[in-house]
Amino acid sequence: MKTFQADYEALLASQVFVEEELDYGVLDGHVEMLAQLARVSNSGVSVFDMCRRRHVFTSYNFAGLFGYDMERVAEEDTAYFNRHIHPGDMPELMRNGTAVLRYFMERSDRRELAQTKMINEYRIEAQGRYVRVIEQFRVLEFDTRGNVWLSLSVLDVSPNQTPLNGVQSKLMNCRTGAVYLLPEFAAPDAPRLSPRERRVLALVRDGLLSKEISEQLAISVHTVNTHRQRILEKLNADNSMEAVRYAQRLGLLE
């Protein structure tokens, strides 16, 4: 955990801001729209300032949605939010957040980055119990030097409240729908696909249906579907095509 925190802090420190060059009137222009977004969508909305290293906007409804003490949020800032994250999820969130920040800082195409968002699903303590939440991050503003300046977070209770085994993180292009899996998202001890699962996924990639896969591998359709479900779970994918893209990026397919 300390290593991930140190890496994150080092990345933040590598961005050189000149505060006098930052137009905080831009933030004022966003606040009215974001406050309305929070009301309409009933989401927890916040903006983090990479220059000042603190949140510069937090919607009022964190209190009603998650039972947060807004006075303590204002006083403790990031530490308060982090304290409510499930301790088992925090290291992975930190690692994945560092991976995305590095990804953003290494790329020069700001237009593409402005269309890209990170989606995390994890657990937080809300009103005395842990609940699954979905958090979406995206860059709200770059400064004139190209630094990632203001980042937007939208936090919602997940519609899926079944037990969550580990953090699920994705990086998605909002315009094209393309989903990227950064190498850092896969922990060294993360589950890998078995040879049979890799074979099943390769056949899915080739366009075969479950019945056709069962005939080619001489196994039941039920077994094929079990393999497919486990593949989705292991790769944190929503569907088979997304799993294929993930596996290809990781070099898992034949």
C-alpha positions as CSV (number, residue, x, y, z in Angstrom):
1,M,0.0,0.0,0.0
2,K,2.8,2.4,0.9
3,T,4.6,1.7,-2.4
4,F,1.4,2.4,-4.4
5,Q,0.9,5.7,-2.4
6,A,4.5,6.7,-3.0
7,D,4.2,6.0,-6.7
8,Y,1.0,8.0,-6.9
9,E,2.6,10.9,-5.1
10,A,5.6,10.8,-7.3
11,L,3.4,11.0,-10.4
12,L,1.5,14.0,-9.0
13,A,4.8,15.7,-8.1
14,S,6.1,15.3,-11.7
15,Q,3.4,17.7,-12.9
16,V,4.6,21.3,-12.5
17,F,1.8,23.8,-12.0
18,V,2.0,27.5,-11.9
19,E,-1.1,28.4,-9.9
20,E,-1.1,32.0,-11.2
21,E,-1.7,30.5,-14.7
22,L,-4.7,28.5,-13.6
23,D,-8.1,30.1,-14.3
24,Y,-10.3,29.0,-11.4
25,G,-13.2,30.8,-13.1
26,V,-13.3,27.6,-15.3
27,L,-14.1,25.6,-12.1
28,D,-16.9,28.1,-11.2
29,G,-18.4,27.4,-14.6
30,H,-18.5,23.7,-14.0
31,V,-19.9,23.8,-10.4
32,E,-23.4,24.9,-11.3
33,M,-23.6,22.1,-13.9
34,L,-22.2,19.5,-11.6
35,A,-24.5,20.5,-8.7
36,Q,-27.4,20.0,-11.1
37,L,-26.0,16.6,-12.2
38,A,-25.9,15.5,-8.6
39,R,-29.5,16.5,-8.0
40,V,-30.9,14.9,-11.2
41,S,-28.9,11.7,-11.1
42,N,-28.7,11.4,-7.3
43,S,-25.0,10.7,-7.6
44,G,-22.1,11.8,-5.4
45,V,-20.1,14.2,-7.5
46,S,-16.7,15.7,-6.7
47,V,-13.8,17.5,-8.4
48,F,-10.2,16.9,-7.4
49,D,-7.6,19.6,-8.0
50,M,-4.2,18.1,-8.9
51,C,-2.5,21.4,-8.2
52,R,-3.8,22.0,-4.7
53,R,-4.0,18.2,-4.0
54,R,-7.5,18.5,-2.6
55,H,-11.2,18.3,-3.6
56,V,-12.5,21.7,-4.7
57,F,-16.1,20.6,-5.1
58,T,-18.1,18.0,-3.3
59,S,-21.9,17.7,-3.8
60,Y,-24.1,18.0,-0.8
61,N,-25.8,14.6,-1.3
62,F,-22.9,12.5,-0.1
63,A,-24.6,12.9,3.3
64,G,-27.9,11.5,2.2
65,L,-26.5,8.8,-0.1
66,F,-23.7,7.5,2.0
67,G,-24.2,9.0,5.4
68,Y,-21.0,11.1,5.2
69,D,-20.3,13.9,7.6
70,M,-19.9,16.9,5.3
71,E,-18.1,19.0,7.9
72,R,-15.5,16.3,8.3
73,V,-15.3,15.9,4.5
74,A,-14.4,19.6,4.3
75,E,-11.8,19.3,7.1
76,E,-10.2,15.9,6.2
77,D,-10.8,15.8,2.4
78,T,-9.2,12.8,0.7
79,A,-8.4,11.0,4.0
80,Y,-12.1,11.0,4.9
81,F,-13.1,9.4,1.6
82,N,-10.3,6.8,1.8
83,R,-11.2,5.8,5.3
84,H,-14.6,4.7,4.1
85,I,-13.2,2.4,1.4
86,H,-13.1,-1.3,2.3
87,P,-9.5,-2.0,3.5
88,G,-9.3,-5.0,1.2
89,D,-10.0,-2.8,-1.8
90,M,-7.8,0.1,-1.1
91,P,-4.5,-1.2,-2.3
92,E,-5.9,-2.3,-5.7
93,L,-7.7,1.0,-6.2
94,M,-4.5,2.8,-5.4
95,R,-2.5,0.6,-7.9
96,N,-5.1,1.0,-10.6
97,G,-5.5,4.7,-10.1
98,T,-1.7,5.1,-10.4
99,A,-1.7,3.1,-13.6
100,V,-4.4,5.4,-15.1
101,L,-2.6,8.6,-14.0
102,R,0.6,7.3,-15.6
103,Y,-1.3,6.4,-18.8
104,F,-2.8,9.9,-19.0
105,M,0.5,11.7,-18.3
106,E,2.4,9.6,-21.0
107,R,0.0,10.5,-23.8
108,S,-0.1,13.7,-25.8
109,D,-3.5,13.4,-27.4
110,R,-5.5,15.4,-25.0
111,R,-8.7,15.1,-27.2
112,E,-8.7,11.3,-26.8
113,L,-7.9,11.6,-23.1
114,A,-10.8,14.0,-22.6
115,Q,-13.1,11.2,-24.0
116,T,-11.7,8.5,-21.8
117,K,-13.0,7.6,-18.3
118,M,-11.9,5.1,-15.7
119,I,-14.7,3.0,-14.1
120,N,-14.1,1.4,-10.7
121,E,-16.4,-1.0,-8.8
122,Y,-15.5,-1.5,-5.2
123,R,-16.9,-1.4,-1.6
124,I,-17.4,1.5,0.7
125,E,-18.8,1.8,4.2
126,A,-22.1,3.6,4.0
127,Q,-24.3,4.2,7.0
128,G,-22.8,1.3,9.0
129,R,-22.5,-1.3,6.3
130,Y,-20.4,-2.0,3.2
131,V,-22.0,-1.5,-0.2
132,R,-20.8,-1.9,-3.8
133,V,-20.4,1.3,-5.6
134,I,-19.5,2.3,-9.1
135,E,-17.2,5.3,-9.5
136,Q,-16.5,7.0,-12.8
137,F,-13.4,9.2,-13.2
138,R,-12.5,11.5,-16.1
139,V,-10.3,14.5,-16.7
140,L,-12.4,17.7,-16.4
141,E,-9.7,20.2,-17.3
142,F,-6.1,20.2,-18.4
143,D,-4.0,23.3,-17.7
144,T,-2.3,25.3,-20.5
145,R,0.9,23.2,-20.1
146,G,-1.0,20.0,-20.7
147,N,-1.0,18.8,-17.1
148,V,-4.0,16.9,-15.8
149,W,-5.5,19.6,-13.5
150,L,-9.1,18.9,-12.5
151,S,-10.6,15.4,-12.4
152,L,-14.3,14.6,-12.1
153,S,-15.7,11.7,-10.0
154,V,-19.3,10.5,-10.1
155,L,-20.1,7.9,-7.4
156,D,-23.2,5.7,-7.4
157,V,-24.5,2.7,-5.5
158,S,-24.1,-0.3,-7.8
159,P,-27.4,-2.0,-8.8
160,N,-25.5,-5.3,-8.2
161,Q,-25.1,-5.8,-4.5
162,T,-23.9,-9.5,-4.6
163,P,-20.7,-10.1,-2.8
164,L,-17.7,-8.5,-4.6
165,N,-14.4,-10.4,-4.7
166,G,-11.8,-7.7,-5.5
167,V,-11.9,-4.4,-7.4
168,Q,-13.1,-4.2,-10.9
169,S,-11.4,-1.4,-13.0
170,K,-11.8,-0.5,-16.6
171,L,-10.6,2.4,-18.9
172,M,-13.1,3.2,-21.6
173,N,-13.3,5.6,-24.5
174,C,-16.8,7.3,-24.1
175,R,-17.0,8.1,-27.8
176,T,-16.1,4.8,-29.4
177,G,-17.0,2.4,-26.5
178,A,-13.5,0.9,-26.7
179,V,-12.4,-0.6,-23.4
180,Y,-8.7,-0.8,-22.5
181,L,-7.1,-3.1,-20.0
182,L,-3.8,-1.6,-18.7
183,P,-1.2,-4.1,-17.7
184,E,-1.0,-2.7,-14.2
185,F,-4.7,-3.6,-13.7
186,A,-3.7,-7.3,-13.5
187,A,-2.1,-7.9,-10.1
188,P,0.8,-10.4,-10.1
189,D,-1.3,-12.9,-8.2
190,A,-4.5,-12.3,-10.2
191,P,-6.3,-15.4,-11.5
192,R,-5.2,-16.5,-15.0
193,L,-7.1,-18.4,-17.6
194,S,-6.7,-22.1,-17.6
195,P,-5.6,-23.8,-21.0
196,R,-9.2,-24.9,-21.5
197,E,-10.6,-21.5,-20.8
198,R,-8.1,-19.9,-23.2
199,R,-9.2,-22.4,-25.8
200,V,-12.9,-21.7,-25.2
201,L,-12.3,-18.0,-25.5
202,A,-10.3,-18.4,-28.7
203,L,-13.2,-20.2,-30.2
204,V,-15.6,-17.5,-29.1
205,R,-13.3,-15.0,-30.8
206,D,-13.5,-17.1,-33.9
207,G,-17.3,-16.7,-33.9
208,L,-18.4,-20.1,-32.6
209,L,-21.5,-20.5,-30.5
210,S,-21.6,-22.5,-27.3
211,K,-23.1,-25.6,-29.1
212,E,-20.4,-25.5,-31.7
213,I,-17.7,-25.2,-29.1
214,S,-19.1,-28.1,-27.2
215,E,-19.0,-30.3,-30.3
216,Q,-15.5,-29.3,-31.2
217,L,-14.1,-29.8,-27.7
218,A,-16.3,-32.9,-27.0
219,I,-17.8,-31.3,-23.8
220,S,-21.4,-30.4,-22.8
221,V,-22.9,-27.1,-23.6
222,H,-23.4,-26.6,-19.8
223,T,-19.6,-27.0,-19.4
224,V,-18.9,-24.5,-22.1
225,N,-21.2,-22.0,-20.6
226,T,-19.6,-22.5,-17.2
227,H,-16.2,-21.8,-18.7
228,R,-17.6,-18.7,-20.4
229,Q,-19.0,-17.4,-17.1
230,R,-15.7,-18.0,-15.3
231,I,-13.8,-16.2,-18.0
232,L,-16.0,-13.2,-17.6
233,E,-15.5,-13.2,-13.8
234,K,-11.7,-13.6,-14.1
235,L,-11.3,-10.8,-16.6
236,N,-13.9,-8.5,-15.0
237,A,-15.6,-8.3,-18.4
238,D,-19.3,-7.6,-19.1
239,N,-19.5,-9.7,-22.2
240,S,-17.6,-12.2,-24.3
241,M,-16.3,-9.7,-26.9
242,E,-14.9,-7.5,-24.1
243,A,-13.3,-10.6,-22.6
244,V,-11.7,-11.3,-26.0
245,R,-10.2,-7.8,-26.2
246,Y,-8.9,-8.0,-22.6
247,A,-7.3,-11.4,-23.2
248,Q,-5.7,-10.3,-26.5
249,R,-4.1,-7.3,-24.8
250,L,-2.7,-9.5,-22.1
251,G,-1.4,-12.1,-24.6
252,L,-3.6,-14.8,-23.2
253,L,-5.1,-16.0,-26.5
254,E,-3.5,-18.4,-29.0
